[in-house]
Amino acid sequence: MGRPSYVCATCSEHFTRKHIARRHNQNLHDGNADIVRLIDYLVGRSSGQYRPNNPFWFKQNNPYGNTSISSMSLATKLRMPLSSLQRRRTKLEKSLLTKSYNIKLKASGGKMGDAVINVDKGRSREVATDIFKKYKTNVMSVSTRINSEHNVAAQIIYI
């Protein structure tokens, strides 16, 4: 990736090309954000004109990532006919997309962690299966990784 030349003043995301920054502004901020040159953003940050933000906060509330958004509101947002959107959405949901639910860890007081375990050569699948069977109430996912060593990675929820 090249050096960033433009910055979204609303969410602090940086871009190398202006047309990508404009598209970001339209898709995420409905055209209401200021896209400024990097040097102007840095000067604005130091003078207090722009506040530091995390781009993830804005993407989290993005309606394009919301799987429960109605077809009507999405068609309006994208400025396309409702019937076309419904046809395309149905086709995608049947072939490629699935809805998923995420656990709100803050609400339950839980935390998530990753455990990476080095195992003997050839036993990574066996260890991953054992972890998943023994601790299935706390394990979100288990995967094997083969690099210079054989590893098992487990994503764990703990309270």
Residue frames as a rotation matrix with the C-alpha (Angstrom) as fourth column:
MET 1
0.581 0.814 0.000 0.00
0.814 -0.581 0.000 0.00
0.000 0.000 -1.000 0.00
GLY 2
-0.148 -0.625 0.767 1.24
0.575 -0.685 -0.447 3.47
0.805 0.375 0.461 -0.82
ARG 3
-0.891 -0.200 -0.408 1.47
0.450 -0.512 -0.732 6.41
-0.062 -0.835 0.546 1.49
PRO 4
0.090 0.991 -0.101 -1.86
0.961 -0.113 -0.252 7.95
-0.261 -0.075 -0.962 2.49
SER 5
-0.808 -0.326 0.491 -2.62
0.494 -0.829 0.263 11.24
0.321 0.455 0.830 0.79
TYR 6
-0.333 0.798 0.503 -6.19
-0.439 -0.603 0.666 11.87
0.835 0.001 0.551 1.99
VAL 7
-0.953 0.069 -0.295 -7.99
0.293 0.455 -0.841 11.48
0.076 -0.888 -0.454 5.32
CYS 8
0.028 0.992 0.121 -11.66
0.450 -0.121 0.885 11.38
0.893 0.030 -0.450 6.26
ALA 9
-0.665 -0.326 0.672 -11.94
-0.318 -0.691 -0.650 14.09
0.676 -0.646 0.356 8.92
THR 10
0.300 0.875 0.381 -15.00
-0.812 0.024 0.583 12.40
0.501 -0.484 0.718 10.45
CYS 11
0.981 0.165 0.105 -13.62
-0.196 0.850 0.489 8.94
-0.009 -0.500 0.866 11.15
SER 12
0.361 -0.931 0.047 -9.85
-0.736 -0.254 0.627 9.39
-0.573 -0.261 -0.777 10.59
GLU 13
0.530 -0.204 0.823 -9.58
0.453 0.888 -0.072 6.69
-0.716 0.411 0.564 7.92
HIS 14
-0.050 -0.654 -0.755 -6.78
-0.497 -0.639 0.587 7.38
-0.866 0.404 -0.293 5.46
PHE 15
0.772 0.374 0.513 -6.68
0.294 0.506 -0.811 6.78
-0.564 0.777 0.281 1.70
THR 16
-0.369 -0.926 0.084 -4.13
0.446 -0.097 0.890 6.78
-0.815 0.366 0.449 -1.08
ARG 17
-0.824 0.143 0.549 -6.58
0.510 -0.236 0.827 7.83
0.247 0.961 0.122 -3.80
LYS 18
-0.884 0.465 -0.049 -9.12
-0.405 -0.813 -0.419 10.62
-0.235 -0.350 0.907 -3.73
HIS 19
-0.296 0.830 -0.472 -11.85
-0.704 0.144 0.695 8.71
0.645 0.539 0.542 -5.60
ILE 20
-0.339 0.135 -0.931 -11.72
0.476 0.878 -0.046 5.95
0.812 -0.459 -0.362 -2.96
ALA 21
-0.919 -0.018 -0.394 -12.07
0.360 -0.443 -0.821 8.60
-0.160 -0.896 0.414 -0.24
ARG 22
-0.682 0.716 -0.147 -15.09
-0.728 -0.645 0.233 10.09
0.072 0.266 0.961 -2.03
ARG 23
-0.175 0.605 -0.776 -16.71
-0.229 0.742 0.630 6.65
0.958 0.288 0.009 -2.32
HIS 24
-0.629 -0.128 -0.767 -16.06
0.666 0.420 -0.616 6.08
0.401 -0.898 -0.179 1.40
ASN 25
-0.955 0.265 -0.131 -17.71
-0.162 -0.841 -0.517 9.41
-0.247 -0.473 0.846 2.16
GLN 26
-0.387 0.852 -0.352 -20.81
-0.798 -0.118 0.591 8.51
0.462 0.510 0.726 0.10
ASN 27
-0.103 0.342 -0.934 -21.16
0.013 0.939 0.343 4.96
0.995 0.023 -0.101 1.41
LEU 28
-0.377 -0.174 -0.910 -20.38
0.807 0.421 -0.415 5.52
0.455 -0.890 -0.018 5.07
HIS 29
-0.692 0.005 -0.722 -21.19
0.509 -0.705 -0.494 9.16
-0.511 -0.710 0.485 5.82
ASP 30
0.301 0.892 0.338 -23.87
0.866 -0.107 -0.489 9.97
-0.400 0.440 -0.804 3.21
GLY 31
0.130 -0.343 0.930 -21.59
0.765 -0.562 -0.315 12.63
0.631 0.753 0.189 1.71
ASN 32
0.905 0.351 0.239 -21.44
0.125 -0.757 0.641 14.63
0.406 -0.550 -0.730 4.95
ALA 33
0.594 -0.748 -0.295 -17.77
0.586 0.151 0.796 14.07
-0.551 -0.646 0.528 5.84
ASP 34
0.760 -0.482 -0.435 -14.82
-0.610 -0.761 -0.222 16.26
-0.225 0.434 -0.873 4.93
ILE 35
0.712 -0.640 0.289 -12.11
0.687 0.721 -0.098 14.57
-0.146 0.268 0.952 2.89
VAL 36
0.879 -0.448 -0.160 -8.89
-0.435 -0.893 0.111 16.53
-0.193 -0.028 -0.981 3.38
ARG 37
0.412 -0.833 -0.369 -5.26
-0.231 0.296 -0.927 16.17
0.882 0.467 -0.070 2.41
LEU 38
0.419 -0.294 -0.859 -3.08
0.744 0.653 0.139 14.40
0.521 -0.698 0.492 4.96
ILE 39
-0.663 -0.748 0.026 -1.03
0.614 -0.563 -0.554 17.49
0.429 -0.351 0.832 5.79
ASP 40
-0.418 0.598 0.684 -4.20
-0.442 -0.792 0.422 19.55
0.794 -0.125 0.595 6.34
TYR 41
0.608 0.650 -0.457 -5.57
0.035 0.553 0.832 16.83
0.794 -0.522 0.313 8.60
LEU 42
0.029 -0.696 -0.717 -2.37
0.903 0.325 -0.279 16.74
0.428 -0.640 0.638 10.68
VAL 43
-0.850 -0.287 0.442 -2.40
0.145 -0.934 -0.327 20.52
0.506 -0.214 0.835 11.06
GLY 44
-0.035 0.940 0.340 -6.11
-0.507 -0.310 0.804 20.39
0.861 -0.144 0.488 11.96
ARG 45
0.524 0.162 -0.836 -5.48
0.486 0.749 0.449 17.68
0.699 -0.642 0.314 14.56
SER 46
-0.426 -0.784 -0.452 -2.70
0.848 -0.171 -0.502 19.68
0.317 -0.597 0.737 16.20
SER 47
-0.882 0.123 0.454 -4.84
-0.164 -0.985 -0.053 22.85
0.441 -0.121 0.889 16.26
GLY 48
-0.791 0.599 0.125 -7.91
0.049 0.266 -0.963 21.01
-0.610 -0.755 -0.240 17.58
GLN 49
-0.410 0.647 -0.643 -10.00
-0.898 -0.410 0.160 21.43
-0.160 0.643 0.749 14.41
TYR 50
0.197 0.419 -0.886 -10.28
-0.552 0.794 0.253 17.65
0.810 0.440 0.388 13.88
ARG 51
0.294 -0.027 0.956 -10.74
-0.904 0.316 0.287 15.08
-0.310 -0.948 0.069 16.62
PRO 52
-0.777 -0.562 -0.284 -9.07
-0.620 0.763 0.184 11.66
0.113 0.319 -0.941 16.55
ASN 53
0.333 0.906 0.262 -11.54
-0.888 0.395 -0.237 8.86
-0.318 -0.154 0.936 15.82
ASN 54
-0.624 -0.433 0.650 -11.48
-0.230 0.897 0.377 5.15
-0.747 0.086 -0.660 15.15
PRO 55
-0.615 0.390 -0.685 -12.81
-0.763 -0.074 0.642 4.13
0.200 0.918 0.344 11.69
PHE 56
-0.872 0.266 -0.410 -14.19
0.274 0.961 0.042 0.92
0.405 -0.076 -0.911 13.21
TRP 57
-0.679 0.653 -0.335 -16.77
0.234 -0.240 -0.942 2.86
-0.696 -0.718 0.010 15.25
PHE 58
-0.276 0.576 -0.769 -18.29
-0.778 -0.604 -0.173 4.22
-0.565 0.550 0.615 12.05
LYS 59
-0.628 0.006 -0.778 -18.13
-0.600 0.634 0.488 0.94
0.496 0.773 -0.395 10.14
GLN 60
-0.959 0.271 -0.078 -19.89
0.254 0.707 -0.660 -0.79
-0.124 -0.653 -0.747 13.03
ASN 61
-0.252 0.909 -0.331 -22.99
0.109 -0.313 -0.943 1.35
-0.962 -0.274 -0.020 12.45
ASN 62
-0.785 -0.113 -0.609 -22.80
-0.559 -0.297 0.774 1.13
-0.268 0.948 0.170 8.67
PRO 63
0.203 0.959 0.199 -26.19
-0.704 0.284 -0.650 0.05
-0.680 -0.008 0.733 7.22
TYR 64
0.312 -0.124 -0.942 -24.44
-0.841 0.425 -0.335 -1.92
0.442 0.897 0.028 4.48
GLY 65
-0.720 -0.622 -0.309 -23.07
-0.378 0.724 -0.577 -4.28
0.582 -0.299 -0.756 7.11
ASN 66
-0.525 0.621 0.581 -26.42
-0.699 0.075 -0.712 -4.65
-0.486 -0.780 0.395 8.89
THR 67
-0.990 0.097 -0.099 -27.91
0.022 0.811 0.584 -8.02
0.137 0.576 -0.806 7.95
SER 68
-0.442 0.883 -0.160 -31.32
0.808 0.314 -0.499 -7.21
-0.390 -0.350 -0.852 9.37
ILE 69
-0.694 0.186 -0.695 -31.90
-0.289 -0.957 0.034 -4.03
-0.659 0.224 0.718 7.33
SER 70
0.259 0.887 0.383 -35.12
0.186 0.343 -0.921 -4.12
-0.948 0.309 -0.076 5.34
SER 71
-0.274 -0.313 0.909 -35.04
0.911 0.217 0.350 -4.41
-0.307 0.925 0.226 1.58
MET 72
0.654 0.613 0.444 -37.05
0.717 -0.688 -0.107 -1.20
0.240 0.388 -0.890 1.24
SER 73
0.878 -0.342 -0.335 -34.61
-0.092 -0.808 0.583 0.94
-0.470 -0.481 -0.741 3.24
LEU 74
-0.096 -0.947 0.306 -31.62
0.304 0.265 0.915 -0.64
-0.948 0.181 0.263 1.51
ALA 75
-0.003 0.175 0.985 -33.16
0.999 0.047 -0.005 0.00
-0.048 0.983 -0.175 -1.93
THR 76
0.931 0.351 0.099 -33.76
0.349 -0.936 0.035 3.62
0.105 0.002 -0.994 -0.96
LYS 77
0.572 -0.785 -0.239 -30.20
-0.095 -0.352 0.931 3.96
-0.815 -0.510 -0.276 0.36
LEU 78
-0.376 -0.765 0.522 -28.71
0.407 0.370 0.835 2.46
-0.832 0.527 0.173 -2.81
ARG 79
-0.121 0.455 -0.882 -31.17
-0.645 -0.712 -0.278 4.30
-0.755 0.535 0.380 -5.10
MET 80
-0.924 -0.123 -0.362 -32.24
-0.360 0.601 0.714 1.18
0.129 0.790 -0.599 -6.98
PRO 81
-0.050 0.978 -0.201 -35.60
-0.728 0.102 0.677 -0.48
0.683 0.180 0.708 -7.70
LEU 82
0.000 0.144 0.990 -36.97
-0.934 0.353 -0.051 -2.58
-0.357 -0.924 0.135 -4.85
SER 83
0.901 0.418 0.117 -37.73
-0.349 0.857 -0.381 -5.59
-0.259 0.302 0.917 -7.07
SER 84
0.535 -0.783 -0.316 -34.15
-0.237 0.220 -0.946 -5.69
0.811 0.582 -0.068 -8.41
LEU 85
-0.307 -0.660 0.686 -32.71
-0.855 -0.126 -0.503 -5.49
0.418 -0.741 -0.526 -4.92
GLN 86
0.304 0.504 0.808 -35.02
-0.811 0.582 -0.059 -8.23
-0.500 -0.638 0.586 -3.62
ARG 87
0.969 0.044 -0.242 -34.13
-0.192 0.753 -0.630 -10.53
0.155 0.657 0.738 -6.52
ARG 88
0.201 -0.976 -0.084 -30.39
-0.300 0.021 -0.954 -9.98
0.932 0.217 -0.289 -6.09
ARG 89
-0.238 -0.253 0.938 -30.56
-0.958 -0.098 -0.269 -10.23
0.160 -0.962 -0.219 -2.30
THR 90
0.666 0.563 0.489 -32.48
-0.622 0.781 -0.053 -13.52
-0.411 -0.269 0.871 -2.45
LYS 91
0.845 -0.392 -0.365 -30.01
-0.075 0.588 -0.806 -14.95
0.530 0.708 0.467 -4.94
LEU 92
-0.129 -0.947 0.295 -27.03
-0.512 -0.192 -0.837 -13.98
0.849 -0.259 -0.460 -2.76
GLU 93
-0.089 0.142 0.986 -28.63
-0.988 0.114 -0.105 -15.26
-0.128 -0.983 0.130 0.45
LYS 94
0.878 0.442 0.186 -29.35
-0.410 0.893 -0.187 -18.63
-0.248 0.088 0.965 -1.16
SER 95
0.811 -0.558 -0.173 -25.91
0.192 0.534 -0.823 -19.07
0.552 0.635 0.540 -2.69
LEU 96
-0.050 -0.990 0.134 -23.20
0.297 -0.143 -0.944 -17.16
0.954 -0.008 0.301 -0.79
LEU 97
-0.512 -0.179 0.840 -24.38
-0.520 -0.714 -0.469 -15.38
0.684 -0.677 0.273 2.33
THR 98
-0.050 0.520 -0.852 -25.48
0.700 0.627 0.342 -16.58
0.713 -0.579 -0.396 5.73
LYS 99
0.466 0.237 0.853 -26.77
-0.424 -0.786 0.450 -14.63
0.777 -0.571 -0.265 8.68
SER 100
-0.210 -0.552 -0.807 -24.80
0.584 0.591 -0.556 -14.99
0.784 -0.588 0.198 11.87
TYR 101
0.867 0.458 0.197 -25.28
0.070 -0.503 0.861 -13.96
0.494 -0.733 -0.468 15.47
ASN 102
-0.236 -0.968 0.090 -22.54
0.124 -0.122 -0.985 -12.48
0.964 -0.221 0.148 17.59
ILE 103
0.285 0.254 -0.924 -22.26
0.907 0.241 0.345 -12.68
0.311 -0.937 -0.162 21.36
LYS 104
0.496 -0.100 0.863 -22.31
-0.191 -0.982 -0.004 -9.39
0.847 -0.162 -0.506 23.25
LEU 105
-0.056 -0.628 -0.776 -19.43
0.659 0.561 -0.501 -10.09
0.750 -0.540 0.382 25.60
LYS 106
-0.828 -0.269 0.492 -19.69
-0.114 -0.778 -0.618 -6.80
0.549 -0.568 0.613 27.48
ALA 107
0.047 0.942 0.331 -23.31
-0.769 -0.178 0.614 -7.53
0.638 -0.284 0.716 28.40
SER 108
0.780 0.252 -0.573 -22.41
0.047 0.889 0.455 -10.92
0.624 -0.382 0.682 29.87
GLY 109
0.749 -0.559 0.355 -19.21
-0.602 -0.352 0.717 -9.71
-0.276 -0.751 -0.600 31.51
GLY 110
0.725 -0.453 0.520 -17.16
0.452 0.882 0.138 -12.15
-0.521 0.135 0.843 29.45
LYS 111
0.255 -0.726 -0.639 -13.89
-0.732 -0.576 0.363 -11.73
-0.631 0.375 -0.678 27.64
MET 112
0.999 0.037 0.037 -12.40
-0.001 0.713 -0.701 -13.45
-0.052 0.700 0.712 24.64
GLY 113
0.246 -0.969 0.007 -8.89
-0.700 -0.173 0.693 -14.76
-0.671 -0.176 -0.721 24.32
ASP 114
0.718 -0.135 -0.682 -6.75
-0.529 0.531 -0.662 -16.77
0.452 0.837 0.310 21.94
ALA 115
0.444 -0.609 0.657 -4.65
-0.440 0.491 0.752 -19.73
-0.781 -0.623 -0.050 22.94
VAL 116
0.561 -0.381 -0.735 -1.89
-0.698 0.259 -0.667 -20.97
0.445 0.887 -0.121 20.65
ILE 117
0.599 -0.259 0.758 -0.56
-0.461 0.662 0.591 -24.41
-0.655 -0.703 0.277 21.54
ASN 118
-0.149 -0.713 -0.685 2.54
-0.971 0.235 -0.034 -26.04
0.186 0.661 -0.727 20.08
VAL 119
0.684 0.419 0.597 1.97
-0.517 0.856 -0.008 -29.74
-0.514 -0.304 0.802 19.49
ASP 120
-0.298 -0.776 0.555 4.03
-0.089 0.602 0.794 -32.68
-0.950 0.188 -0.248 18.33
LYS 121
-0.707 -0.067 -0.704 4.26
-0.685 -0.185 0.705 -33.20
-0.178 0.980 0.085 14.61
GLY 122
-0.750 0.441 -0.493 1.12
-0.099 0.662 0.743 -34.77
0.653 0.606 -0.453 13.19
ARG 123
-0.595 0.532 -0.603 -1.01
0.801 0.451 -0.392 -34.44
0.063 -0.717 -0.695 16.36
SER 124
-0.983 0.160 -0.088 -2.51
-0.145 -0.976 -0.160 -31.01
-0.112 -0.144 0.983 15.71
ARG 125
-0.385 0.896 -0.223 -5.85
-0.460 0.022 0.888 -32.33
0.800 0.444 0.403 14.43
GLU 126
-0.099 0.291 -0.951 -6.15
0.607 0.775 0.174 -34.71
0.789 -0.560 -0.254 17.38
VAL 127
-0.753 -0.245 -0.611 -5.38
0.647 -0.445 -0.619 -31.97
-0.120 -0.862 0.493 19.92
ALA 128
-0.886 0.462 0.038 -7.82
-0.427 -0.847 0.317 -29.55
0.178 0.265 0.948 18.25
THR 129
-0.145 0.857 -0.494 -10.60
-0.134 0.477 0.868 -32.17
0.980 0.193 0.046 18.36
ASP 130
-0.253 -0.014 -0.967 -9.89
0.843 0.486 -0.228 -32.94
0.474 -0.874 -0.111 22.03
ILE 131
-0.960 -0.120 -0.252 -9.98
0.230 -0.853 -0.469 -29.26
-0.159 -0.509 0.846 23.00
PHE 132
-0.655 0.756 -0.015 -13.25
-0.579 -0.489 0.652 -28.73
0.485 0.436 0.758 21.20
LYS 133
-0.023 0.659 -0.752 -14.86
0.175 0.743 0.646 -31.81
0.984 -0.116 -0.132 22.79
LYS 134
-0.331 -0.197 -0.923 -13.67
0.890 0.260 -0.374 -31.19
0.313 -0.945 0.089 26.36
TYR 135
-0.653 -0.029 -0.757 -14.26
0.445 -0.823 -0.352 -27.44
-0.613 -0.567 0.551 26.50
LYS 136
-0.566 0.421 0.708 -17.11
0.759 -0.068 0.647 -26.96
0.321 0.904 -0.281 24.02
THR 137
0.510 0.795 -0.328 -18.98
0.860 -0.479 0.178 -24.53
-0.015 -0.372 -0.928 26.31
ASN 138
0.510 -0.384 -0.769 -16.07
0.171 -0.831 0.529 -22.08
-0.843 -0.402 -0.358 26.32
VAL 139
-0.574 -0.797 0.185 -14.47
0.304 0.002 0.953 -22.61
-0.760 0.603 0.242 22.91
MET 140
0.306 0.647 -0.699 -15.70
-0.447 -0.551 -0.705 -20.50
-0.841 0.528 0.121 19.99
SER 141
0.901 -0.067 -0.428 -13.40
-0.385 0.328 -0.863 -21.98
0.198 0.942 0.270 17.37
VAL 142
0.331 -0.841 0.429 -10.37
-0.129 0.410 0.903 -24.23
-0.935 -0.354 0.028 17.02
SER 143
0.945 -0.080 -0.317 -8.04
-0.316 0.026 -0.948 -24.29
0.084 0.996 0.000 14.05
THR 144
0.517 -0.832 0.202 -4.75
0.615 0.525 0.589 -25.86
-0.596 -0.180 0.783 13.12
ARG 145
0.847 -0.366 -0.387 -1.85
-0.506 -0.780 -0.369 -23.84
-0.167 0.508 -0.845 11.80
ILE 146
0.625 -0.704 0.338 1.08
0.696 0.698 0.166 -25.28
-0.352 0.132 0.927 9.98
ASN 147
0.862 -0.508 -0.001 4.12
-0.462 -0.783 -0.416 -23.04
0.211 0.359 -0.909 9.76
SER 148
-0.160 -0.970 -0.184 7.65
-0.689 0.243 -0.682 -23.78
0.707 0.017 -0.707 11.00
GLU 149
-0.967 -0.015 0.253 5.93
-0.206 0.632 -0.747 -25.61
-0.149 -0.775 -0.614 13.87
HIS 150
-0.450 0.879 -0.158 2.58
0.409 0.360 0.839 -27.32
0.794 0.312 -0.521 14.16
ASN 151
-0.982 0.140 0.128 0.19
-0.187 -0.586 -0.788 -25.18
-0.035 -0.798 0.602 16.19
VAL 152
-0.254 0.965 -0.064 -3.38
0.876 0.258 0.407 -25.35
0.409 0.047 -0.911 17.38
ALA 153
-0.955 0.032 0.295 -5.18
-0.115 -0.956 -0.268 -22.04
0.274 -0.290 0.917 17.88
ALA 154
-0.298 0.888 -0.350 -8.33
0.909 0.376 0.181 -21.84
0.292 -0.264 -0.919 20.00
GLN 155
-0.613 0.242 0.752 -10.58
-0.226 -0.966 0.127 -18.84
0.757 -0.092 0.647 20.48
ILE 156
-0.495 0.290 -0.819 -11.91
0.768 0.587 -0.256 -19.02
0.407 -0.755 -0.514 24.04
ILE 157
0.094 0.581 0.808 -14.61
-0.235 -0.776 0.585 -17.15
0.967 -0.245 0.064 25.97
TYR 158
-0.447 -0.217 -0.868 -14.09
0.745 0.446 -0.496 -16.76
0.494 -0.869 -0.038 29.69
ILE 159
0.489 0.709 0.509 -16.04
0.171 -0.650 0.741 -14.97
0.855 -0.275 -0.439 32.39
